[in-house]
Amino acid sequence: SLQELSHSSFRITPSYRIIAEYGPDHDKTFEVGLTIGDVLSTTGTGKSKKEAEQQAARKALAQLIGDHLCD
């Protein structure tokens, strides 16, 4: 949903990058940054990279939907 909204609204694909990894190898927590050009930047954390990316995407989607509702 985020990719579709980002592409249709801004013609930009969201970009993810790992900001940090915490904890021992058997119990890591990942922090991922998500950016959509200069429009939006959020972070997410999770026990896997995918979980952290999904959390960041949910935050970004909530912000974008909120912004669209205010227009």
ABEGO torsion letter per residue (X at the ends): XAAAAAAAAAGBBBBBBBABBBEBAABBBBBBBBBBEAABBBBBBBABAAAAAAAAAAAAAAAAAAAAAAX
